[in-house]
Amino acid sequence: MEWTELLEVARGELVAEKCFRNAKLVNPLTGQIYETDFAVHRGVVIGCGSYDAMVNVDLGGAYVCPGFIEGHIHIESSMLGPERFAEAVVQWGTTTVVADPHEIANVLGHDGIEYFLKCAEAVSIVDLFFMLPSCVPASHLETSGSVLTATDLHRYLNHERVLGLGEVMNFPGVVSGDRTVWDKILLFRNTIIDGHAPLLTGKALNAYVLSGIRSDHECTTPREALEKLAKGMTLMIREGSQTRDLENLISVVNDTTWSRCMFVSDDRHPDDLLKLGHLNLQVNKAVECGLDPVRALAMVTLVPAQYFGFRDRGALVPGALADFSVSPTLTPWKVERVFKKGREVVKEGQLVERVSVMVQPPESPMALAEISAEDLALYARGKGGKPLIRVIALQKDSIITDHLVEEASVENGLVVSDPERDVLKVVVWNRYREKEKPAVGFCRGFGLKKGAIASTIAHDNHNLIAVGVDDESIASAAEAVRSCRGGLAVAERAGKVRVLPLPIAGLMSDEHVERVAEKMQELKEEAARLGALYENPFMALSFLALPVIPRLKITDKGIVDVEAFKLVSVFVDDNNQ
């Protein structure tokens, strides 16, 4: 870009490419709203004022806000490939995304990260940046598709799309000085390091912050949030599809703290992206809770820009990228038009054009042989009577589970599901290695009266997991997922199997958000017909395989007592484990 040319335009000596007229410009730097015109040349804001231009765009007195910046999200949670994800979020005013490719890295390692980086280069409607995943795998109690050490991550250290190290979930390792964790922290010490430290407080929090970690999105109470703010951390107030903390935390945002508080999503499901929105949802909800609207907008523009060191976005000032959305009202913020580098990409709330260049993803790993019901047999142990078994008990609106002990239901010497007590068999297959036997356990809380559901979205290892009333249905759902190399499925023993294929790492679809949301709704309705109690039973299922969240979980290696952080037998009286 010729800076002399931009200077000539700024001085009014050269005609600008575009001048946007009759705007109410939101300035997060001052908290003010100006009625003004502003000029754009070669995708850059020249400044406010009445400039001569080749093209004049009359905004008719509408409000204009800098493009929204997502500070922490896993694109994979949308079940959309990066290109389709960009299409979905830009319609809501998001023009920059900082993502953590933690999920795809656990499946594909370097290949997954490289795929996301290539997609970022191919997408022009949204700028995609990344924080490198710090925990691949998340623990030694599961099998992921890859292992990434500090040495493995070094190759990305100076990549222009990489901003730093993603959420460091192993906070006990940080506090205790675990060398493998600290190798990554030291490697990225001159960059940004995001945190993940739920309920950490006191001296342990001091040690965690001492490492250079400067943000946290896991706060759930004002007291926790204020302590972390007081110790120098930036507060990422999460309002996603699965976990929603905004109402609990909005009271800590005040005249002193707001500049270190931002709204993030962490996860956003396809149906929510389609119907409810993205960061605009957080902004409008915060205003409903009493926050000043310009301050709410600053928390998705200026604050994340300053935290991540973006000098060319966050406010529409001279030299910034001409990324902005247009709304007829300040409250609520209702996105009607979006401009990326001065080019209109959303008009009347709809994409002007779809992303045309699609990057070919790596093949989704699936080493499993054909699945049959015989693979799931669990023989009762003990002499006579009914053995006691461990049962994973789901909690409503939480990924924390309880550790129950129940009397097993036994038929013909086999421990089976008992839908009358809502004790259902749950099975996890290692999809990365051949000839591995599945892990079998039991859970309570799904409510299924017949049939089964299966998925390869199973945090964080993303092995194949299924839950159901009978072995035939479980095998049928799991086989449907296996045969398409990953996805979601609902099956009934003698009925039709419904499948949503997720060909990108078994996590994402290459279809548009409308189609993915439609298929997802069909699956949820079918699961509800079979008795599922959760609005999204697949999300509840996905967290049963997460062995870093209390109290009882299941991975491909077996039942995990998270509080003891060790594998245990499904049978309480089994002393072999």
PECOR-V706384 format. One record per backbone hydrogen bond with DSSP energy under -1.0 kcal/mol. NH is the residue of the N-H (numbers start at 1). CO is the residue of the C=O. If there is no record, write none. Layout:
# PECOR-V706384
nh,co
NH,CO
NH,CO
This chain:
# PECOR-V706384
nh,co
6,2
7,3
8,4
9,5
10,6
11,7
12,9
13,8
14,8
16,52
18,40
19,55
20,38
21,57
23,36
24,62
25,34
26,64
27,32
31,27
34,25
36,23
38,20
39,47
40,18
41,44
44,41
45,320
46,39
47,39
49,37
51,49
54,16
55,17
57,19
59,21
61,22
62,59
63,327
64,24
65,325
67,323
68,93
69,300
70,96
74,266
77,74
78,75
79,76
81,509
85,81
86,82
87,83
88,84
89,85
90,86
92,89
93,90
94,89
95,68
96,68
97,127
98,70
99,129
100,73
102,100
105,101
106,102
108,104
109,105
111,108
113,109
114,110
115,111
116,112
117,113
118,114
119,115
120,116
121,117
122,118
123,119
127,95
129,97
130,161
131,99
132,164
145,106
148,136
153,149
154,150
156,153
157,154
159,156
162,159
163,130
165,192
166,132
168,194
169,167
171,169
174,170
175,171
176,172
178,173
182,178
183,179
185,181
186,182
187,183
188,184
189,186
191,188
192,163
194,165
200,197
205,201
206,202
207,203
208,204
209,205
210,206
212,209
214,193
216,234
225,221
226,222
227,223
228,224
229,225
230,226
231,227
232,229
233,228
234,214
235,260
236,216
237,262
239,264
240,243
241,267
245,238
249,245
250,246
252,249
253,250
258,254
260,257
261,258
262,235
263,299
264,237
266,72
267,265
273,269
274,270
275,271
276,272
277,272
281,278
283,279
284,280
285,281
286,282
287,283
288,284
289,285
290,287
291,286
296,292
297,293
298,294
299,295
300,297
303,298
305,301
306,302
307,303
308,304
310,305
317,315
319,45
320,317
321,312
322,43
323,321
324,339
325,65
326,337
327,63
336,326
337,326
338,346
339,324
340,343
342,322
343,340
345,338
346,338
347,350
349,336
350,347
352,345
367,431
375,372
376,373
377,374
380,413
389,406
390,570
391,404
392,442
393,402
394,444
398,395
401,550
402,393
404,391
406,389
408,387
411,414
414,411
415,378
416,409
418,423
421,418
423,418
424,443
425,468
426,441
427,466
428,439
429,464
439,428
441,426
443,424
444,392
449,530
450,530
452,491
453,467
454,489
455,465
456,487
458,456
462,458
464,429
465,455
466,427
467,453
468,425
469,451
474,470
475,471
476,472
477,473
478,474
479,475
480,476
481,477
482,478
483,479
485,482
486,481
488,500
489,454
490,498
491,452
495,492
498,490
500,488
502,486
504,508
505,503
506,502
507,504
508,504
509,79
516,512
517,513
518,514
519,515
520,516
521,517
522,518
523,519
524,520
525,521
526,522
527,523
528,524
529,525
530,526
531,528
532,527
533,446
540,536
541,537
542,538
543,539
544,541
546,543
549,546
553,560
554,544
555,558
558,555
560,553
561,566
562,551
562,560
565,561
566,561
568,559
572,388
574,571
